[in-house]
Every structure is written in C-alpha cells, then in structure tokens.
C-alpha cells in the first residue's frame, strides 16, 4: 500500500472516530429538543447541554497545533463557561506539561467540564505537571448530582465538597514519553 494511501486512510479513520465522538455527545440532546421531550427549565437538562457545548468546544481545538494542547483545551472549556456567565480563573500551569495523547487529555479535562457545567458563579482551575505526572484540579461553587467517575484507566479522579466542590484528575505515566 502506498504511503499516501495509508496516510489518507489514517486521516479518514481519525475523522470518522471524531465524528462518532461528537455525534455521541449531541444526538440524544438534539433528539430531545426536536421532539420537545427535553425540558429546558430543568437544571439537570441545562447541565447536560452545558457539558455537551463544552465538549464540542474542546473537540474543536483538540487538533490545533499549539505548544501546550492541554492548556489550550482547558482554555476552550473555560471560555464556554464564561459565555454562560461563570467567572473562571485558569491559572498558568506549574511545570511543563508533557506531550499527552488526546485520550489522556480528554480524561483529564472531562471532570473539569462536568464541574464547570454545574458551577453557579465562579471556578478556579489549576494544573501541576511533571514529566511523568499531570494533575488538573478545579474548585467551584458547584453541586453535582453524582460523583465524577474516571473515563480512562490511566487517570484517577478525586473529589471533596468541603469549602466548595473540589475535583482533581491525575495522570501518572510510567515514563517521560507517554504513548
């Protein structure tokens, strides 16, 4: 198989996977809206929509060629929340964030997205990074209906409600170059 054909097939497969990911994020919400079954006055439905909107914003920037993709994606999440009137303080990362595959970045940002969707007025996001570890944390005036579960085996999620909602996602790699 020619290199050009293989590259084209790889790009097409990545596009299909991305389309299915986006489709899975919004199809049930769009179906509910179109049939009138989704009651927009219910806070839980509003929160689901906020999660979907923020995920879409993250998906849109995942392939941008930037020096720090994780911070870029977190900024997209913060921007989505700020459009909803939430004051978000996204601090510059402490340490240098290693190159992380998109599935790890998604697993690190997913808890942040869920908290931002439940936030009433303000949130603060921090990132601490080492060559083999990245920790993303958020504290917000939010309440979740259920604990946040990790979405990847290599990312752990912890949370506490003392003094506001605090949620942390942590990736610990076995080497300096995750794969």
C-alpha positions as CSV (number, residue, x, y, z in Angstrom):
1,X,0.0,0.0,0.0
2,X,1.4,3.4,-0.9
3,X,2.3,5.8,1.9
4,X,-0.1,8.4,0.6
5,X,-3.0,6.0,0.6
6,X,-2.1,4.8,4.1
7,X,-1.9,8.4,5.3
8,X,-5.3,9.2,3.7
9,X,-6.9,6.2,5.3
10,X,-5.5,7.1,8.7
11,X,-6.8,10.7,8.4
12,X,-10.2,9.4,7.3
13,X,-10.3,6.9,10.2
14,X,-9.5,9.7,12.7
15,X,-12.2,11.9,11.2
16,X,-14.7,9.0,11.5
17,X,-13.8,8.4,15.1
18,X,-14.0,12.2,15.8
19,X,-17.4,12.4,14.1
20,X,-18.7,9.4,16.2
21,X,-17.4,11.0,19.4
22,X,-19.2,14.3,18.6
23,X,-22.3,12.5,17.5
24,X,-22.4,10.6,20.7
25,X,-22.2,13.9,22.6
26,X,-25.1,15.7,21.0
27,X,-27.5,13.3,19.3
28,X,-29.6,12.5,22.3
29,X,-29.9,16.2,23.2
30,X,-30.8,17.2,19.7
31,X,-33.4,14.4,19.5
32,X,-34.9,15.6,22.8
33,X,-35.0,19.2,21.6
34,X,-36.6,18.3,18.3
35,X,-39.3,16.2,19.9
36,X,-40.0,18.5,22.8
37,X,-39.1,15.8,25.3
38,X,-36.1,17.8,26.7
39,X,-37.4,20.2,29.3
40,X,-35.0,23.2,29.2
41,X,-36.4,24.5,32.5
42,X,-34.9,21.5,34.4
43,X,-31.4,22.3,35.8
44,X,-30.2,18.7,35.0
45,X,-31.1,19.2,31.3
46,X,-29.4,22.6,31.3
47,X,-26.3,21.0,32.8
48,X,-26.3,18.2,30.2
49,X,-26.4,20.9,27.4
50,X,-23.6,22.8,29.1
51,X,-21.5,19.7,29.2
52,X,-22.2,18.9,25.5
53,X,-21.4,22.5,24.4
54,X,-18.1,22.5,26.4
55,X,-17.1,19.1,25.0
56,X,-17.8,20.4,21.5
57,X,-15.6,23.4,22.1
58,X,-12.9,21.1,23.4
59,X,-13.2,18.8,20.4
60,X,-12.9,21.7,18.0
61,X,-9.5,22.7,19.5
62,X,-8.0,19.2,20.0
63,X,-6.3,19.1,16.7
64,X,-4.9,22.7,16.8
65,X,-1.1,22.7,16.6
66,X,-0.1,24.6,19.7
67,X,2.8,24.1,22.1
68,X,0.5,23.1,25.0
69,X,-2.6,21.3,23.8
70,X,-3.9,20.5,27.3
71,X,-3.8,24.2,28.4
72,X,-5.4,25.1,25.0
73,X,-8.2,22.7,25.6
74,X,-8.7,23.9,29.2
75,X,-9.0,27.4,27.9
76,X,-11.7,26.3,25.5
77,X,-13.6,24.8,28.4
78,X,-13.2,28.0,30.5
79,X,-14.3,30.1,27.5
80,X,-17.5,28.0,27.2
81,X,-18.3,28.5,30.9
82,X,-17.5,32.2,30.7
83,X,-20.1,32.5,27.9
84,X,-22.6,31.2,30.5
85,X,-21.7,34.0,32.9
86,X,-19.3,31.9,35.1
87,X,-16.1,33.7,36.2
88,X,-13.3,31.2,35.6
89,X,-9.7,31.7,36.8
90,X,-7.5,29.4,34.7
91,X,-4.0,29.6,36.2
92,X,-0.9,29.1,34.1
93,X,0.4,25.6,34.6
94,X,3.0,24.9,37.3
95,X,5.7,22.9,35.4
96,X,6.0,21.8,31.9
97,X,3.1,19.6,30.6
98,X,4.5,16.6,28.7
99,X,3.1,15.6,25.4
100,X,-0.1,13.7,26.1
101,X,-2.3,11.7,23.7
102,X,-5.7,13.0,23.1
103,X,-7.5,10.3,25.1
104,X,-5.5,11.2,28.2
105,X,-6.2,14.9,27.7
106,X,-9.9,14.2,27.4
107,X,-9.8,12.1,30.6
108,X,-8.1,15.0,32.4
109,X,-10.5,17.6,31.1
110,X,-13.7,15.7,31.4
111,X,-14.1,16.2,35.2
112,X,-13.4,19.9,34.7
113,X,-16.2,20.1,32.1
114,X,-18.6,18.4,34.4
115,X,-17.8,20.7,37.3
116,X,-18.0,23.8,35.1
117,X,-21.4,22.7,33.8
118,X,-22.6,22.6,37.4
119,X,-21.0,25.8,38.6
120,X,-23.1,28.6,39.8
121,X,-20.8,31.7,39.5
122,X,-17.1,31.0,39.8
123,X,-14.4,28.4,39.4
124,X,-10.6,28.2,39.6
125,X,-8.6,25.7,37.5
126,X,-5.0,24.7,38.3
127,X,-2.6,22.4,36.5
128,X,0.6,21.0,38.0
129,X,2.9,19.0,35.7
130,X,5.9,16.8,35.9
131,X,7.5,14.6,33.2
132,X,5.5,11.6,34.4
133,X,2.5,13.2,36.1
134,X,-0.1,15.8,35.4
135,X,-2.7,17.0,37.9
136,X,-5.7,19.1,36.8
137,X,-7.9,20.5,39.7
138,X,-10.9,22.7,39.9
139,X,-12.6,24.3,42.9
140,X,-16.0,25.8,42.2
141,X,-19.3,26.8,43.8
142,X,-21.0,23.8,42.2
143,X,-23.0,20.8,43.3
144,X,-23.0,17.5,41.5
145,X,-25.8,15.0,41.5
146,X,-23.3,12.1,41.5
147,X,-19.6,11.6,41.9
148,X,-17.5,12.0,38.8
149,X,-16.0,8.8,37.5
150,X,-12.7,8.4,35.7
151,X,-13.1,7.9,31.9
152,X,-9.7,6.3,31.4
153,X,-7.8,3.6,33.2
154,X,-4.6,5.8,33.5
155,X,-6.4,8.8,35.0
156,X,-7.7,8.9,38.6
157,X,-10.4,11.3,39.8
158,X,-10.8,12.5,43.4
159,X,-13.2,15.0,44.9
160,X,-14.2,16.7,48.1
161,X,-17.0,19.1,49.0
162,X,-15.5,20.8,52.0
163,X,-15.3,24.6,51.2
164,X,-16.9,24.2,47.8
165,X,-16.6,21.5,45.3
166,X,-13.0,20.4,44.6
167,X,-12.3,17.8,41.9
168,X,-8.9,16.6,40.7
169,X,-7.9,14.4,37.8
170,X,-4.4,12.9,37.8
171,X,-2.5,11.1,35.1
172,X,0.6,9.2,36.2
173,X,2.8,7.9,33.3
174,X,5.3,5.2,33.6
175,X,7.9,7.1,31.5
176,X,8.6,10.6,30.4
177,X,7.1,9.9,27.0
178,X,3.5,8.6,27.3
179,X,2.1,6.6,24.4
